[in-house]
Amino acid sequence: MSPPVPAVPAVPDTAVGPAGPAGSTARRLSTTAVAVGLASAPFVLGPYAVGTLSRILVFAVLAMSVNLLTGLTGLPTLGQSAYFGVGAYTAAIVGTRLTDIGIFQLLIAAGVSALVAVPTGWLAVRARGVVFLMLTLAIGEIAYSAAVNWKSLTNGTDGLSGIPPVVPLPGMPALELDGLVYFYVLAVFLLLFAAVSRLGSTPFALALRGIRDNERRMSAIGYPTRRYALAVYCGAGALAGVAGALWVSVQRFVSPGDAGFEIAALALLAVVIGGSGSLRGACAGAALVWLTRDYLGNLEAVAGRGPLLLGLFFVIAVYALPRGLAGVRLPPRLTRKRTA
């Protein structure tokens, strides 16, 4: 019988807006407005912009997996690209050799990534702080090396291409147009966002916050903190694997670079800039990081200095926005209701 959940204060998912009930309503309205805007994007944007939005949504799913570890549990990680790559290669192999049905690719990619996360997570969660960060970095580098050298499975540095277009569900047509692929990615993103949001209010999430804030106290009252950490580590690995499968649906190509250090660093940077612990902040940070890397960094005025812009954003976020984008508050209302 598991011990009762202690009175660990819940950390709400902060967003732009005032605090309290009005802030909760504002968050719901802003989330709805963003969802409507995303759903209408293919009708007003060109193919390149729609493809960019698809990649941003995939990267946001990866950022959500990093936020589960870094923001919710206090385990900063540089290894989520490993499970992202495992999910991507799994989906590519399933798509070319077994089935092109998207739901099967997502489930198998999530399962394989979670299985890979079990032994690697068992080793990683025994450490904390910088040691944990370095262990996850090593895990990511091992995954990258495996993708390069396991040529019989991954085709080495040439990557896997010729992946057929995804079929979302049995009986549906293949998605060959960018707009249709975007709607598929958007649907999966919204489902995962709702599921992870729901997780944040469960007793399991409260226990994870307790581990983040005071692990010794949680251990003293009887919580198996390593088991909790391993459980969320495997869940985050499965979520990263789903992001990898979505990446293959968008790109129809996967290479060892998709499991490399750059992807892991950008995902952690997105969580830091967006606001560690905030799901909406992680998604906003993912959009900012990706746009800076692939759009602003390619402008003629910037001359390919995207990494420099990302570094500046990171410095600004650390010093000017200690809670990230999620900590930004709108000005208070000019008029307030008088109390009786």
Backbone hydrogen bonds, N-H to C=O, Kabsch-Sander energy under -0.5 kcal/mol:
donor,donor_aa,acceptor,acceptor_aa,energy
8,V,6,P,-2.6
14,T,12,P,-1.2
17,G,328,V,-0.7
23,G,19,A,-0.5
24,S,20,G,-2.1
25,T,21,P,-2.3
26,A,22,A,-2.4
27,R,23,G,-2.4
28,R,24,S,-2.2
29,L,25,T,-2.6
30,S,26,A,-2.7
31,T,27,R,-2.6
32,T,28,R,-2.4
33,A,29,L,-2.5
34,V,30,S,-2.4
35,A,31,T,-2.4
36,V,32,T,-2.5
37,G,33,A,-2.5
38,L,34,V,-2.7
39,A,35,A,-2.2
40,S,36,V,-1.7
41,A,37,G,-0.7
41,A,38,L,-0.7
43,F,40,S,-1.2
44,V,40,S,-0.6
44,V,41,A,-1.6
45,L,41,A,-1.8
50,V,46,G,-2.4
51,G,47,P,-2.5
52,T,48,Y,-2.1
53,L,49,A,-2.3
54,S,50,V,-2.1
55,R,51,G,-1.9
56,I,52,T,-2.2
57,L,53,L,-2.4
58,V,54,S,-2.0
59,F,55,R,-2.5
60,A,56,I,-2.3
61,V,57,L,-1.8
62,L,58,V,-1.8
63,A,59,F,-2.4
64,M,60,A,-2.1
65,S,61,V,-1.6
66,V,62,L,-1.8
67,N,63,A,-2.4
68,L,64,M,-1.6
69,L,65,S,-1.0
70,T,66,V,-3.3
71,G,67,N,-1.1
72,L,67,N,-2.2
73,T,68,L,-0.7
75,L,69,L,-3.3
82,A,79,G,-1.5
83,Y,79,G,-0.7
84,F,80,Q,-2.1
85,G,81,S,-2.7
86,V,82,A,-2.2
87,G,83,Y,-2.4
88,A,84,F,-2.1
89,Y,85,G,-2.8
90,T,86,V,-2.4
91,A,87,G,-2.5
92,A,88,A,-2.3
93,I,89,Y,-2.6
94,V,90,T,-2.7
95,G,91,A,-2.7
96,T,92,A,-1.8
97,R,93,I,-2.2
98,L,94,V,-2.3
99,T,94,V,-2.2
102,G,167,V,-4.1
103,I,168,P,-1.5
105,Q,101,I,-1.8
106,L,102,G,-2.7
107,L,103,I,-2.1
108,I,104,F,-2.6
109,A,105,Q,-2.4
110,A,106,L,-2.4
111,G,107,L,-2.4
112,V,108,I,-2.8
113,S,109,A,-2.3
114,A,110,A,-2.2
115,L,111,G,-2.2
116,V,112,V,-2.3
117,A,113,S,-1.8
118,V,114,A,-1.0
118,V,115,L,-0.5
120,T,116,V,-1.3
121,G,117,A,-2.5
122,W,118,V,-2.2
123,L,119,P,-1.4
124,A,120,T,-2.3
125,V,121,G,-2.9
126,R,123,L,-0.9
127,A,124,A,-2.0
131,V,128,R,-1.0
132,F,128,R,-0.6
133,L,129,G,-2.1
134,M,130,V,-2.6
135,L,131,V,-2.3
136,T,132,F,-2.5
137,L,133,L,-1.9
138,A,134,M,-2.3
139,I,135,L,-2.2
140,G,136,T,-2.3
141,E,137,L,-2.1
142,I,138,A,-2.3
143,A,139,I,-2.2
144,Y,140,G,-2.2
145,S,141,E,-2.5
146,A,142,I,-2.4
147,A,143,A,-2.2
148,V,144,Y,-1.7
149,N,145,S,-2.4
150,W,146,A,-2.5
151,K,149,N,-2.0
153,L,150,W,-1.2
154,T,150,W,-2.9
155,N,151,K,-1.7
158,D,155,N,-1.3
159,G,156,G,-1.4
160,L,254,V,-2.7
161,S,159,G,-0.5
163,I,252,R,-0.9
167,V,100,D,-2.8
172,M,169,L,-2.1
175,L,166,V,-2.7
176,E,174,A,-1.0
181,V,177,L,-2.1
182,Y,178,D,-2.2
183,F,179,G,-1.9
184,Y,180,L,-1.8
185,V,181,V,-2.5
186,L,182,Y,-3.0
187,A,183,F,-2.4
188,V,184,Y,-2.0
189,F,185,V,-2.6
190,L,186,L,-2.7
191,L,187,A,-2.0
192,L,188,V,-2.4
193,F,189,F,-2.8
194,A,190,L,-2.3
195,A,191,L,-2.2
196,V,192,L,-2.8
197,S,193,F,-2.3
198,R,194,A,-2.2
199,L,195,A,-2.0
200,G,196,V,-1.3
201,S,198,R,-1.4
202,T,199,L,-1.8
206,L,202,T,-1.8
207,A,203,P,-2.2
208,L,204,F,-1.9
209,R,205,A,-2.3
210,G,206,L,-2.0
211,I,207,A,-2.1
212,R,208,L,-2.2
213,D,209,R,-2.4
214,N,210,G,-3.0
215,E,211,I,-0.5
218,M,214,N,-1.8
219,S,215,E,-2.5
220,A,216,R,-2.3
221,I,217,R,-1.6
222,G,219,S,-1.3
223,Y,218,M,-2.4
225,T,223,Y,-1.8
227,R,224,P,-0.5
228,Y,224,P,-2.0
229,A,225,T,-2.6
230,L,226,R,-2.7
231,A,227,R,-2.4
232,V,228,Y,-2.3
233,Y,229,A,-2.0
234,C,230,L,-2.5
235,G,231,A,-2.2
236,A,232,V,-2.6
237,G,233,Y,-2.0
238,A,234,C,-2.4
239,L,235,G,-2.2
240,A,236,A,-2.3
241,G,237,G,-2.0
242,V,238,A,-1.9
243,A,239,L,-2.0
244,G,240,A,-2.0
245,A,241,G,-2.1
246,L,242,V,-2.4
247,W,243,A,-2.1
248,V,244,G,-1.7
249,S,245,A,-1.7
250,V,246,L,-1.8
251,Q,247,W,-3.2
252,R,248,V,-2.5
254,V,160,L,-1.7
258,D,255,S,-1.9
259,A,256,P,-2.0
260,G,257,G,-1.5
264,A,260,G,-1.3
265,A,261,F,-2.9
266,L,262,E,-2.5
267,A,263,I,-2.1
268,L,264,A,-2.1
269,L,265,A,-2.5
270,A,266,L,-2.3
271,V,267,A,-1.6
272,V,268,L,-2.1
273,I,269,L,-2.9
274,G,270,A,-2.5
275,G,271,V,-2.1
278,S,275,G,-2.2
279,L,277,G,-0.5
282,A,278,S,-2.1
283,C,279,L,-1.8
284,A,280,R,-2.5
285,G,281,G,-3.0
286,A,282,A,-2.1
287,A,283,C,-2.0
288,L,284,A,-2.3
289,V,285,G,-2.8
290,W,286,A,-2.4
291,L,287,A,-2.4
292,T,288,L,-2.2
293,R,289,V,-2.3
294,D,290,W,-2.9
295,Y,291,L,-2.1
296,L,291,L,-2.5
297,G,292,T,-1.6
298,N,295,Y,-1.1
299,L,296,L,-1.3
302,V,299,L,-0.6
303,A,299,L,-2.1
304,G,297,G,-0.8
304,G,299,L,-0.7
309,L,305,R,-1.7
310,L,306,G,-2.4
311,G,307,P,-2.3
312,L,308,L,-2.1
313,F,309,L,-2.7
314,F,310,L,-2.2
315,V,311,G,-2.3
316,I,312,L,-2.6
317,A,313,F,-2.6
318,V,314,F,-2.2
319,Y,315,V,-2.3
320,A,316,I,-2.6
321,L,316,I,-1.2
324,G,317,A,-0.5
324,G,321,L,-2.4
325,L,273,I,-2.1
326,A,274,G,-2.7
327,G,324,G,-1.4
328,V,325,L,-1.5
